[in-house]
Amino acid sequence: MKKILDLIADKMKAAFVACGYGGEYAKVVLSNRPDLCEYQCNGAMAAAKAYKKKPIDIANDVAKKLEDDKMFSDVAAVMPGFINLKLDEQCLADYLNRMKQADKLGIQEIGHGETVIVDYGGANVAKPLHVGHLRSAVIGESIKRMGAYLGYHMIGDVHLGDWGLQMGLIIEELRDRKPELVYFDENYTGEYPGEAPFTISELEEIYPAASAKSKEDEAFRERAQTATFKLQSGYDPYREIWKHIMAVSLADLKKNYENLDVHFELWKGESDAQPYIPWLIQDLQDKGLAYESQGALVVDIVQPNDAKELPPCIIRKSDGAALYATSDLGTIIEREKDLKPVKYIYITDKRQELHFVQVFRVAKKAGYVKENTPMIHIGFGTMNGRDGKPFKTRDGGVMRLEHLIADIDKAVYRRIMENRSMSPEEAEQTAKIVSLAALKYGDLSNQAAKDYVFDLDRFISFEGNTGPYILYTIVRIKSILAKYREQKKTEGAGVILPAVSASEKALMLELAKYNEVMENAFLETAPHKICQYIYELSNVFNSFYHGTRILSEEDQERQSSWIGLITLVKDVLSACIYVLGFQAPEQM
C-alpha cells in the first residue's frame, strides 16, 4: 500500500496543479513543529520565484483548494508561505485498518526479486571471532534482512580470509609440531586422512604461535611464504591440509555466527576468486588499463571531479603476488557471472574506504560492472571501551566474541532474577534473547560510521534507548492482550476507531510512518533509523498506555478498537526488531 506521505503528496500535487502551479512544488514532509501541525509543504516558497508571486498568496490558493478535503482536519497557510496540515482522525484510522489487513503491514515490495549482494563478516579462518568482528556481522545481517523484507533477493556472503600467508604459517608450524604427518612425506602416495590432524582449539593456538615465530625467525617466515606459494599453485598435500583448516574453522565460525543469529547464504572466500585472477590481470593489460609502475602492475582510478589525489590500484606487486584488490576484483567477476546483482553492499572497517574506492572504480572502468550499478561501502567505526579506546579484555587482550556474549548473558540473567518473577531455567532462556537484543541494538542504534562506547550497564537497562526497553514494551503489550483474552474469551482486536485523545492520535501518527521508515532505512543503508523509530514508537505507546485504561474501559467497541491499535503496535515493533536481527521473549 502507498506510504501515507505519498498519499498526502498526491492530494497536494493535485491542489497545486488545480491552482495553476507546477506539481513538482508539492513535496510534503513531516512537520518540524509538531506543536503546530503534523505535516507541512514548503513548496510555495520555491514556486514564488517561478510565478513571481508572494509565497503566502500561493500558499493561500493551495490551502483553499484543500480546505474541504476529507483527508485533513485542518489546512492552514502561514507566513511566509508554509502550508500546515493536520490529518483527519477518520482518515488516519482508515489507513491503520488497511495496514492491519495488508501483507507485511503495508510494506511496498520495491525489490521485485532483484539480487543484491551483501559482503559482510570478513572473518579469517583458523582464528576465533573477536569483538572486532561484531559490527560487520550485526550491521550486515540487518541490512540483508531489511532488503529481503522489501522484496529484494538478498545474498549475504561471509567472504572469508582463507588464502593468504596465514595458511603457509599454519602449515609450517604444523610441520614443526608434527613432522610425522603424511602431508610432509614427499614419498607418500596413498590417500590422505579424512580427519583433521588438529582440533579447533589447537588450530587457534597454532596460528598466533606461528605468526609470532615468523616475526623473529626469518627462515621460518621464508618457509611459510614458500608453503603459501605451493598451496596456491595446487600442491596436493598442502591443499589437503587447507581443506582440514577450512572444515574445522567453518564448523566453529558457523556455531558462533549462529549464536549471534547471523546467517550467510554464501560461505565464499578469497580462494574462490583465484581461478579468475590470471584472466583478470591479462584482461586489464589487454584493455590498456593496467601498466607497470616501479615493478608493480597498477590501474589509474583518478576522475576529473576528485577533490583529492587518489593513488592507483595495485593489481600485482613487484614480486608477482596478487593483493586484496585483485582478489576482490576476481570475486566481483565471479558474482557477475553467477549472480548478476543489481547492487553491491560491502560492510567493513571504515579504514578500508580507499581500498573500496579503488576496487569499485577499476570494476566499472574495466566494464566488469555496469556504470549505473550501485556499489556501496559502509565503513563502520570502532566499538570502544569506557576509556575511549578500542574495546579490550581486562588484561588488555582482544576479547573473543563468544566471551562477550556470555558476559552479557550473565549480566541480563542477574537483572532478570532481581525481581524473581520466573524460574532460573526460564530466566536463563529469556536472558539469551534479551542480551542479544541489548548487544545488537546497542550497536545498531549508532550511525554505522561513528565510533561508540560499549557500556554494558546502559545496554542492558530496561529503561532508555536500549534493546531491553523495546522488548519490554512488546512484552507489556503481549501481557495486555493475554489479559484481554482471559477477560473476554476472545481475541477481540476490532476495527480501529478515530482517535479520541491527543496521545492516541500521536500513537496512530507514529504507526503511519512505518513503511516510510523501513523503505528509507534500507535505501540509505541506515539501520539506526529503524532503531530511532521503534524507540519513538515505544515512547509514544507507553505515554498512551499510562493515560488510557484499556482493560477497564466499559465501551466495548472503544476497548476493542484500542486492542486492535496496540496489536498493530506490537506487530510493527516485532517486524522492526526482526529486521534488526533479534526477537522478543514472552515475558521479562
Secondary structure, 3 states (H helix, E strand, C coil): CCCHHHHHHHHHHHHHHHCCCCHHHCCEEECCCCCCCCEEECHHHHHHHHHCCCHHHHHHHHHHHHCCCCCEEEEEEECCCEEEEEECHHHHHHHHHHHHHCHHHHCCCCCCCCEEEEECCCCECCCCCEHHHHHHHHHHHHHHHHHHHCCCEEEEECCEECCCHHHHHHHHHHHHHCCCCHHHCCCCCCCCCCCCCCCHHHHHHHHHHHHHHHHHCHHHHHHHHHHHHHHHCCCHHHHHHHHHHHHHHHHHHHHHHHHCCCCCCECCEHHHHHHHHHHHHHHHHHCCCEEEECCEEEECCCCCCCCCCCCCEEEECCCCCECHHHHHHHHHHHHHHHCCCCEEEEEEEHHHHHHHHHHHHHHHHCCCCCCCCCEEEEEECCEECCCCCECCCCCCCCCEHHHHHHHHHHHHHHHHHHCCCCCHHHHHHHHHHHHHHHHHHHHHCCCCCCCEECCHHHHCCCCCCCHHHHHHHHHHHHHHHHHHHHHHCCCCCCCCCCCCCHHHHHHHHHHCCHHHHHHHHHHCCCHHHHHHHHHHHHHHHHHHHHCCCCCCCCCHHHHHHHHHHHHHHHHHHHHHHHHHCCCCCCCC
